[in-house]
Amino acid sequence: MSFVGVCLMLFGGLLAAFAVVALSTGFPWVAAGLVGVASVYTPSAWWAMSAGRSLSAILRTRGHDIDHLVEALAQLRRLFAFARAVIIVQALVLTAVGSIFVWCTFITDKGDRCFGAFG
């Protein structure tokens, strides 16, 4: 779990670096999207690393196993609650984007312009 957390943290940093490059080359919407994804990776990485450290501590210690297990479960609970929220938001965004695409396709088939600008 710690390895997964470290990888998520590295990917978040890499996405932040890509966002800086996208912003400097004149793509602010791409940069905003990359920063949004990187901001999702950071808490996920932190909770995964914390849970991994707590689970590893169970093997290294004696007498405090339950404390470490409870801490690991608390971190995993936060991670999965956050993942659930991200999935719900992602589903709503994808539904909205898909609806706009279908609406614009329907409108342009009728010979009109989508939102007065597209199509």
C-alpha positions in Angstrom: 0.0 0.0 0.0 2.9 2.4 0.7 4.2 1.7 -2.8 0.8 2.5 -4.3 0.7 5.7 -2.3 4.2 6.7 -3.4 3.3 6.0 -7.1 0.1 8.1 -6.8 2.2 10.9 -5.3 4.7 10.8 -8.1 1.9 10.7 -10.7 0.3 13.7 -9.0 3.6 15.6 -9.2 4.1 14.6 -12.8 0.6 15.9 -13.6 1.3 19.2 -11.8 4.5 19.6 -13.9 2.5 18.9 -17.1 0.0 21.5 -15.9 2.8 24.1 -15.7 3.9 23.2 -19.2 0.3 23.3 -20.6 -0.2 26.7 -18.9 3.0 28.1 -20.3 2.2 26.9 -23.9 -1.3 28.6 -23.8 -3.7 25.8 -22.8 -5.2 27.0 -19.6 -8.2 24.6 -19.7 -5.9 21.6 -20.0 -3.7 23.0 -17.2 -6.8 23.4 -15.0 -7.9 19.8 -15.7 -4.4 18.5 -14.9 -4.3 20.4 -11.7 -7.8 19.0 -10.8 -6.6 15.4 -11.4 -3.4 16.1 -9.5 -5.4 17.4 -6.5 -7.3 14.1 -6.4 -4.1 12.1 -6.4 -2.6 13.9 -3.5 -5.0 12.9 -0.7 -5.4 9.5 -2.1 -1.7 9.0 -2.1 -1.4 10.3 1.5 -4.1 8.0 2.8 -2.7 4.9 1.0 0.8 5.6 2.4 -0.6 6.1 5.9 -2.6 2.9 5.8 0.5 1.0 4.4 2.7 2.3 7.2 0.1 1.4 9.8 -0.2 -2.1 8.4 3.6 -2.5 8.3 3.8 -1.4 11.9 1.6 -4.4 12.9 4.5 -6.7 11.9 7.2 -4.6 13.6 5.6 -4.1 17.0 4.3 -6.1 19.8 1.4 -5.2 22.0 0.1 -2.4 19.8 -1.3 -4.4 17.0 -4.9 -3.3 17.5 -3.9 0.4 17.6 -2.1 0.1 14.3 -4.9 -1.9 12.7 -7.5 0.6 13.8 -5.3 3.5 12.4 -4.9 1.6 9.1 -8.6 1.0 8.8 -9.3 4.7 9.5 -7.0 5.7 6.7 -8.6 3.1 4.4 -12.0 4.4 5.3 -11.0 7.9 4.4 -9.5 6.7 1.1 -12.6 4.8 0.1 -15.0 7.6 1.1 -12.9 10.0 -1.0 -12.9 7.5 -3.9 -16.7 7.2 -3.6 -17.1 11.0 -3.8 -14.8 11.2 -6.8 -16.7 8.4 -8.6 -20.0 10.3 -8.0 -18.7 13.6 -9.2 -17.1 11.9 -12.2 -20.3 10.2 -13.1 -22.2 13.5 -12.9 -19.6 15.3 -15.0 -19.6 12.6 -17.7 -23.4 12.6 -17.7 -23.4 16.4 -18.2 -20.8 16.3 -21.0 -22.6 13.4 -22.7 -25.9 15.2 -22.5 -24.4 18.4 -24.0 -22.9 16.3 -26.8 -26.2 14.6 -27.5 -28.1 17.9 -27.3 -25.7 19.6 -29.7 -25.8 16.7 -32.1 -29.6 16.8 -32.1 -29.7 20.6 -32.6 -27.1 20.6 -35.5 -29.1 17.8 -37.2 -32.0 20.2 -37.2 -29.8 22.8 -39.0 -29.4 25.1 -36.0 -26.2 26.1 -34.1 -25.4 24.5 -30.7 -25.6 27.3 -28.0 -25.2 29.8 -30.8 -21.5 29.2 -31.2 -20.8 25.5 -31.9 -21.9 23.5 -34.9 
